[in-house]
């Protein structure tokens, strides 16, 4: 049996693990979810919440994905995992524009993106779900963007 986010064939793509949690769209649910980690050493490194009429999806990148997965599952939350790219944003006002231009030039679509709450190596960073991880990494690296790994997110 495969563990969370374990794949039958491995790859060398630098990714980070995102956990998506389905929560009821009612007062206090984000607080309840976040409070779970108050009793652990798990840190939330990025978060995005998308609401709909009857539920919400809380997407998170954490420093200990396996531990967070277990904590949320044990508390009755429905959790799924996805691999994303984390990209260091170049300094200056055109940093994001340059990333988007590189991906657009390769005709890579972005399903969604959000900012990290931490600054790996002192730089702003984002997580991105492109339509193709492999090609996005290749394009970003060829344009000298720094694609980060899960351990990189913990760097000061």
N, C-alpha and C positions, 0 to 999 in steps of 0.2 A: 504494500500500500504506500502511496506517495504522501509525504508530509506536506504541510502548507508551503506552496510555491516551489516544491521540489519538482523537477521536470525529468522526463524519461531520458532526454538527451541534454547534456550541459552545453553551455556556450560561454564565450569569453567576453560578452558584452557587459560593460560596466553599468549596472543598474542599481536602483534603490527599490526597496519594497514599500508599497503603499497598502494600507489596510482601509477598506471601505466598510463602514458600519451602517446598517440600515436601522434607523430609529423612528419612533412615532413622532409625528409633527405636533408635539404639545410642549407646553412650558416645562422647562427643567431637564429635558432629555440630554441636551449637550452638557449641561452641568453634571448630570448623573454619569454620563460616559467619561468625562474628563476626571471626575472624582475617583474613578476606579484606580487611576494611576497614582493617586495621592499616597496610597499605602505600599507603593512599589518604588523601585529606582528607575522606572521607565520614564523617559522624557519625550514629550511631543515636540518634534522638530519642525513640522509644517502641518497646517490644517486648512481644510476648505469644507464648507457646508453648503449643500444645495438642497433647497426646500422644494417640495411639491405640495399638492393639496393635502394628502393624507400621510406622507412620510418624508423623511429627509435622508440624504446620504452624507455622512461625515467621512471625508477622506483624510487620512493622516499618514505622515511619515514619522516614525519613532526611532529612538536609538537602539531599542531591543525588540525587533519585530516578532521573534518567536515568543518571547515572554508576554508581549502585549496581546498577541493573538490568543494565547491561553487564558489570560486574565479576562478578556472580553467574552470569549466563548463560555468560560466557566460562569460568567455573570449573566448568561442568557442572551447576549447580543448575537445577531447574525452578521458574520464577518466574511469578507472575501479579500483576496490579495491580488495585486497587480504589480508588474515590474514597470518602473518609470525611469526616465533619464533625469539626472540632476546636472545642471549646467551652471557654472560660475558665470555671472554677468559681468562683462567688461566694464571698467570704470568709464564714467562720462554719460552724457544724456542719450547717446545713441546705442548703448549696450544691448537693450532688448531689440531694438530695430535691426541691429546687425545679426542677432540670432535668428529672428524671424526671416530676414532676407536670405540667409544661408539655407534655411529649411525650404522656403518658398522656391528658391532657385533650383532645388532638387525635387520640386513638386511633392514635398512631404507635408501631409496635413497634420494639424495639431488638434487632437480631440479635446484636451483641456490642459491648463497650466495653473500653477499657483506658487507663491513665494515661500521660501523657507524662513523660519523664525530665527534661525542661527546663521552665522556668517562664516562658512568654512574658509580657513586661511585668510580671514579678514575681509572676504569679498561677499557681496550680495549673491544670492543664488536662487534658482527656480527649479521646480520639478515640472517635467513635460511628459505627456503621453502622446507620442507621435504615432502615425499609422504604421510605421515600420521602425522598430528599434535599431536594427542593424544598420540600415541605410542612414538613419539620423545620426548615429554615432560616427559613421564614416565621414559624412558631410561636415559635421561640427568639428571633428578633429582635423580634417583637411583645411579648415579655415582657422585653425589654431585656437578654438574654444576649448576650455577645460571641462571635460565630462567627468563628473565626480562619482565615486563609489560610496557605498554605505558607510565604510569606516571614515572616509573623508569628511562626512557630515559632522563628525565629532571633533574635528580639528579646530583649534581656537582661531 
